[in-house]
Amino acid sequence: MFTGLVVETGTLQTLEPRGESARLTLSTPTLAAAASIGDSIAVNGCCLTVTHIEGDRLSFDLLAETLRKTSLGDLSPGGKVNLEPALGAGAKMGGHFVQGHVDTTAKLLDYSAHGADHRLEIELPPEFAQYLIYKGSIAVDGISLTVAEVGPKSFTCWIIPHTDQLTNLHTRSAGDRVNLEFDMLAKYVERILAARLPA
């Protein structure tokens, strides 16, 4: 379980194909110093397991399903990724409940400065539109954000300077794919209602 509060950005070192799978290695001085084999870390919002540690580098094995469902396969050496370790028992809860299970990817349409803040607009896949509400929560590349506008084909969030600099958002541009995880609570409500209401 995660909260969507990014603690550090890591730098991609290698993305090594292994058949239909891959091994992802990144440098992250802060997290690598405290990590252990088997730890769960959200990488751009995708929950991955640490399989190797060497100095300031962490490696993760990516399943074919992970490569299909996320944008991790788009990464290039030197690219920045958002990182968050799993929430510890008794830890302060911020952001919102994030599982690290990416629902889909979507295209970043606009990331533009408006004074000190930034406007982030992302396409909204129609099959997931029911999970978004005004002032609701969404995880974009593992960042817990509040939805400011919901349109027929896109949604918008406003980004404060702290978030812009702490995450990889300042390195992104229109056309990039981002990972989306919709609110877990909305999905549970949908499932419960579907089971109770007549077909």
Secondary structure by P-SEA (a helix, b strand, c coil): cccccccbbbbbcccccccccbbbbbbbaaaaaccccccccccccbbbbbccccccbbbbbbcaaaaaacccccccccbbbbbbccccccccccccccccccccccccccccccccbbbbbbbbcccccccccccbbbbccccccccccccccbbbbbbcaaaaaacccccccccbbbbbbccaaaaaaaaaaaacccc
